[in-house]
């Protein structure tokens, strides 16, 4: 059981490493992907500590111990990014994450710099115990909040959205109950050590698989507008900011495939969350991506309607600001009910007056 459990932990490490490589190579630097990358780093750290042991890790242990704190805190932030339209990180979120990291940072500094020599071992032990209790409090809060995010905006969502949330909630809930509550991170001994390692490995692999599935689903299926909380009426400042954002995007900013709400906010000299809120509340778009894709799709429609153009669908997608063909096809069909190729054929038929279902090239071939 030790070998199988260790193998599952190595599988979780490998899956996390693959995600990190994919995010780096694809330059997928959205908020969701960056937060997920932080969680993957934390998972790798905690799994290596469990598989290799402190002695084998050696001098790198303090850094890995601190990095392991991301496994809990960044999981909650990943859940927020998965199931919220506006998952802006403010001071409350920073405070909870800090409450998880700071006790471990203090512990490792105290041990490395021998704090006990000048403040007394007993006093140091008391401080560590208090900080550990604070860390348990914030970690428990983050875990509860992460579970709650899966229930956020439940009414009105699609059946597929419900299925992916069921998978997420069941795997995460089982992992927390088994590993944290029952096994206390492996410190309880009412079962054999081998079974404990096996169950830990199963939980880690299960959570990696289920959340990976949720992230892939979210990439292909932006959160439905029905799941979003109703926004309050736009203020005058939000209306003005929305007009500024709209003007900047209409000038051609949408043609940049790397355009994100953060880069748009920088160009407007505003905070990310303010720009995102203005787009949703003042302009009525479900999210930033839908807002930008509207301009990109209209640009693509004009290129596809040019019957004399020989540009490929891929070239048109790239010229319209999409980074690849898949997202372009999905966004275009969602907006028009037709694929880009079908839309082009329809325009060709209208231009040539052909209505028998054949494209112009097929007619001339006959």
N, C-alpha and C positions, 0 to 999 in steps of 0.2 A: 504493500500500500504506500510505503514511503516513496518508492520509485514512480508509481503512477501519479501520486500527488505532486511530486517534484516535476514530473513531465507536464502536468496540467499548468503548473505555475510557469514553466518555461514557455509553454504555448501562449499564456497570457502576456508574458514579456515580449515574445516574438510579434504577437498581434499589435501590441502597443508600439513597438519599434517600426513595424510596417506603416502604421498610421503616421508616425513622425516623419518617416521618409516621404510618404505620399504628400503630406502637407507642405514639406519643404520643396519637393520637386515641382509640384503643381502650383506652388505659391498661393495656396488656399489660405489666405490670411484674414478670413472673415472672423467675426467675434466668436462664433461657435467653434470654428476649427482651432483658433488659438487657445481658447479655454480647454478644449478637448486635448490639445497637445500638452498643456500643463498637467492635466489628469494623467495622461499616458506616462509622462516623466515620473510623477509620483508613484504610479503603479509599478513601473519598472524598478524604482528604488526599493519599495517595500517588498516586492517579490524577490529581488536579489538578496536583500537582507535575510529573508526567510530561507531561501535556498542555500546560500553560501555560508551564512553565519557571520557574526561580527568579527571573529578572529581572522577569517579568510579575507574579509573586505579590508581590514587594517586601517590605514590612515584615512581612507576615503569614507569611513563610516559616518563621521559627523555631518558631512555634506549630504550623504544619502539619507541619513535620519531626518534632516531638515526637509529635503526634497520629498520624502514620503508623506509629509503633511498635506501635499497637494492632492493625494488620493481621495481625501474626504472633502476638503474645501472646494476643489475644482470640479468635483463630481456634481456638487450642488449648483455651481455656476453653469456647468454644462447643461443641467436640467432646465435652468432658467432660459438659457439660449435656445434650447430645443422647443420649449412649450410656451414661450412668451413672444409677442410681437416686439415689445419694447423691453429688452433685457439690459438696459443701461446699468452699469455698475457705479453706485454712489457710495457715500460714506457708510451707510448701514452694512452693505455687503463687504466693504473693506474692513470694517470693524470685526465682523465675524471671521473673515479669513485671517486677520491679524491675531485674533484670539486663539486660533488653531496653530499658527506658525510660531508666535513669540515664545511660548513656554519651551518648545523644543530647542529653539535658538538659544535661549538662556541656559538650558540644561547642558547643551553641547559646549557653549562657551565656558560655563562654570567648570566642567570637567577638564577641558583643554587648557584653561588658564589657571587652574588650581585655586578657584575662589575660596574653597574651604580653608586654605592656609591663612587667609587674612580676615575672613568673616566667621570662621568657626564651622566645623563640620555639622554640628547640631543645627545651627542657624541656617546653613545652606540646605540641609535636608528639609527643614520646615518650609523654606521658600519654594523648593522644588515640588513639595507635596501640594502646596497651595496652587502653584501654577499648573500642575498636572490636573488638579480638580477643575480649574478654570478651562483648561483645554478640553476636558471631557464634556463640560457644559456646552462649549461652542461647537464641538464635534457633533454632539447629539442634536443640537439645534440645526446644524447644517444637514444632517441626515434626514431629520423630520421635514425640513423645508424642501429638500430634494424630492422626497416622496410626494409632498403637496404640489410641487410643480407639475407632476404628471396628471394631477386632477384639475389643473388650472384651465378654465374655459372649456369644460367638458361638454356643456350643452351646445348642441348645434353642429358638432364636428361630424365628419364623414365616418362611415364604417371602417374604412382602411385606417384612418387616424385612430379610431378606438382600438383597433387590433394592435397597432404598434404600441399604443400606450399600455394595453393589457400586458404585452410581452415585457415592456420596460418595467412596469410596476411590480409584476410578479417576480421577475428575476432579481430586481434590486431589493424588493421586500424580503425575499427568501435569503439573499446574501446577507442583509443586515441582521435579520433575526437569528440566522444560524451562526455566522462568524462573530458578530459583535455581541449579541445578547446571550447566546447559549455557550459559545466557546471562548468569549472574552479574548479574542485575538490569539487564541492558542494557549492561554495561560491556565485554563482549567484542565484538570486531569481525570475527570470522571469517565473518559473514554481513552482508548489507546492512542499514543502519539501518532502512530501510522494512520489511524482513521482520521485524526484531527487534520493532518497534513493533506490527506486525500480530499476531505470536505472543503478545506480552504482553497485547494486548487480548483475544485469544481465550481465554487462560488466565483473565484476570480475569472475563470474561463467563461462562465455563464454571463457575468456582467459585461465582460468585454464584447462578447458576441451580440448580446441584446442591445447594448448602447450603440455599437457599430452599425447594427441594422437600423436603429432609430435615426442615426445621423445620415446614413445613405438615403433613407426614406425622406428625411427633411430636405436634403439637397434636391431631390426630385419632386417633392411636394411641399411647397411653401405653406406655412400655417394658414388654414382657411380663414377667411375674414369673419366667419360666424363664430370662430373660437376666440376672437379678440374681445377684450373688454371694451365697452362703449367709451369712446373718448369724450371728454367734456368739450363744449363749444370752443372753437378757436378764439384766442384773444387777439386784440389788435396787433400786438407784437408778433404773434405767430402768423397772422395773415401777411404781414409785411415780410417776414422772413421767408414764408412760402413763395411769395412773388419773386423775391431775390433768387431763391434756389431754382425756381422754374425758369427764370430768365437765363441763368448761368448754364443750366442743362440744355435749354433750347438752342443756345449758341453753339453747341457741338460737344459739350462735355460728355454726353452719353456715348460718344464714339470711342471713348477710352475703355477697353475691356477690364481694366484694373480699377475702375471708378467704384469707390465705396462711400458709405455715408461719412466715414471719417475724413476722406480726402476732400469731399464736397464741403464738409464743415470747416476744414482748414482754409479752403479758398474763400469761404464766406466769413472767416474769422469768428466762428461761433462754436459752441459745444455740440458734440455729436448728438446727444439726446435731444437738444433743442431743435436741430434740423430734422431729426427723425419724427419728433412730435408734430412739427409744423406740417410735414408732408402728409401725415396721417390725419390730423385734426382739421387743417385748413384746406388741403387739396382733396381729401377723401380717399386716398390710396391706402390699400391694406398695409403696405410696407414699402421700404425704399426700393427693393428690387422690382416690384410691380411698377412703381413710378418710372424708373429708368427704362425698364423693358418696353413701356408704352412708346417712348420716343424711338427706341431701337427698332421696334416692329414697324412703326410708320415709315421709318427710313428704308427698311427692307422691302416694304410693300411698294415703294416708289421704284426701287431697283428691279424688283420682280415684274413690275408692270411694263418695263421697257422691253418690248418684244424684239428689239434689234440687238439687245445685249446677249453676249455669249458667256457671261460670267457664270461660274458654277454656283450651286446652292451654298457650298462651303465658303466660297469667296464672298458671297453676299452676306453670309452670317458674320464673317470677320470684319467686313467693311461697315457693318451696322453696329459694331461694338460688342458682339458676343465673342466669348473666348473660345468656344468650340461649337460643333454642329448640334450635339444632343440638346443642350439647353435652348438653343435657337429653335429647333423643331418643336419642342414641347411648349415653349412660350408662344410661338406663332400659332400653333394649332389651338391652344387655349383661347387666344384672342380672336381668331377668325373661323374656327371650326374646320379649317383645311390645313394640310401640310403646306410648306412653302412650294413644293413641287406641284401640288394640286392647284394652288393659287396661281402659279405661273401659267399652267395649262389653261386655266379658266380665262386669264387675261389674253392669252394667245387666241383662244376661240372667239372671244369678243372682238378682238382686233381684226381677225380675218373673216368673221362671219360664219365660221364653221361650227356647227352644232351637232354633228353626228357622233361625237365622242372620240374623234381622231385628232391627234395633234397636227399642227401644220407640217411638221417633218414627215409624218406618216402619210399625209395626203399627197405631198409632192413625190414621195417614194412610190406611190401607186401610179 
